[in-house]
Amino acid sequence: MDIQYKWTLREILICAVLGAVFGVLYLAWVQVWLIAQAIFGAVTMDVVMGFWFIVSIIAAAIIRKPGAALFSEVLAAAIQVMLGSPAGLLLLVSGLVQGAGAEAVFAARKWRDYRLPVLMAAGVGAAVFSFIYTWIRFDYGALAPGLLIAMFVLRCLSGALLGGLLGHWVTEALYKTGVLSGLPIDRARRGAHA
């Protein structure tokens, strides 16, 4: 299947709606993280981080075009900023980094493969990129090596499960409703059954 690079207005709107919805959900997820952190400690961020990658996975799986993962993740970050996230404008950098990490995996597959293992790998890609960013931002080099390894492994697992696997489940649930009819995901599936 040849990739179509030109976006339709409907595809742009779908990405925008996903970005807006997940921007709100991401802001609410901060509360989950803060409560869990109070109970379980500092590595909790790495355990829950994968959810903050999910919109890039869902948007890419539905739209199947270059930029879908990046666009949706940056838009979700912008929505959070507009809603008054205490992280402020730095959240746009986080969205850019996380979206780029997921997008890199889809690019490596030439935007042609959206099977579950690739979606989970995209979650790991977002985790790796975000880990590098937070390493620089929060000076992770000062942390004990064992803690760093645990944080990295937990973040990658979270990206695979909360970003990739959960993103796959959400995409499948949306597809079953029929709302994705006529979009690239639908055309690809119909073409596979033809």
N, C-alpha and C positions, 0 to 999 in steps of 0.2 A: 504494500500500500504506500503510495507516494504521500509525503506529508504536504499539507496545504498550509502555506505560511500566512496567507491573508486571513485576517480575523473578520468575522461578521459582527454586526451590531449586537445580535443576541449573545454571541460568545463573550463579548466585552461586558455586557450587562450581567451575564451569569457570573463571571469572575468578580465583578463589582459587588454583586449581592453576596456572594460567598465571602469576600473580604470584609464586607460590613457586618454580616452575621457573626463571623468568627472573630472580628475585632471586639465585639461585645462579649462573646464567650471567653476570649483570651483575658479580657479585663476581669471577668468573674473568676477565671481560673487562678488569678493572682491570690484571691482570698483562700482558695483551696490550698495553694502552696504555702501561704503564711500560717495557716492553721496546722498543716502537716509539719511544717518546719519547727513550730513551737513544740510539737510532740516528739518528732524524730531527729531533729538536728539539721546541720548544714547541707548534707548530701541530698536532702529532700528535693532541692531544686533540680538536681540531675535526674532524679526518679520521675518527676512530673514534667520535665522539660519537653518531652516528645509531643505533648498536646499542643504546644505552641508552634509546632511545625505542620499540623494536620491540614490546614487550608491549602497549603502549597501542594500537598499530595492529592487532595480531592479535586482541586481546580485542574491540575495537570492530567489526572485520570479522565476527567470529563472533556476538557477542551483539546488536549493532545496536540498542542502547538508550542513552539518556542516562546518562552516568557510567561506562560500561564502560572507556573509555580512562583516565580519571582514577583509578578504583578500582584497576585492575590495576597501574598505574604506581606509585601510592602503596604498594600492598601489596608490590610487588617491592622498593621502597626499604626498607620495614619489615623484610622478610626479610633484606636485606643488613645492616641495623643489628643484628638479632638474631644474625646469623652473625659479628658482630665487625668490620664494616667500619671501617677507620680514620677514615672521614669522619664517623662518629658520627651523632647525631640530625639534623644539618644535611642529611643525605641525604634525610630526609623532606620537607624543603622542596624539594630538587631534584626528587624524585618528583612532588610536587604541581605544581610549575611545568611540568615536562615533560608530565605528563598533561593539565594544563590547556591547554597549547599544542596538543596533538593534539585534545583534546575540542572546542576552539574551532572547528576546521575542520569536524568532524562536526556541530556545532551550526549552523554557517553553512549546511550542507546539510540541516538539519532532521533529522538522523539517518536519512536515506533513501537516501544515495548512498555506495556502498562500492566503486566502480570503482577500478581502479589509479591513475588520476590523483588521485583524492581521497585515497587512502591515502598517496601520495607527498606530497601537499600537507599532510596531517596530520603527516608526518615533518618537513616544513619548518616547520609551525606550532610543533611541539615545539622545533625548533632555534632559531627566533626567540625564543620565550619563554625558553629556557634561556640564550641569548646575552644577553638583557637582564638576567637574574638574575646571570650570571657577570660581566657588565660592572659591576654594582653591587657584587657581593661582592669582586671582585678588582681594582677600580679600573682598568678598561680605558681610561678616559679619559686615562691617563698614557701609553698606548702610541701609537706612530706611526700616523697615519691609514692608510698603505698596509698595514701589518700588520693593523690592525683590519678592513679591507675583505677581505683574504685570509682571515682567521679566520672572518668572517661567511659568506663565500661557501662556504668549505670545510665549515663546519658545516651550512649549508643543503643542500649537495649530499649530505653524509653522512646527514642526516635523510631526504632523499628516497630515497636508495639503500639504506642500511643499515636505516633505519626502515621506510620505505614499500614499496620494491620487495622487499626481503628478507622483510618482514612479509607481503606478498602471497604470495610463494612458499611460506612456511611455512604460511600459512592454506590455500592450495590443496593442499599435501601432506597436511595434516591432513584436509581435506575428502574427499580421494580415499580415505582409509582407512575412511571410514564412521563415525568416532567422533563426528562433528558432526551425525549424523542426528537430526532432530527439533528442532534448535536454530534460531534465527532465520535464520542463513545458509542452512540447508537449506530451510526453509519458503519463503524468498524465491526461491531458485533453482527449487524445484519449482513455485512460483506463476508464475514467468516462463515456464516450459515448458508450463504447463497451457493 
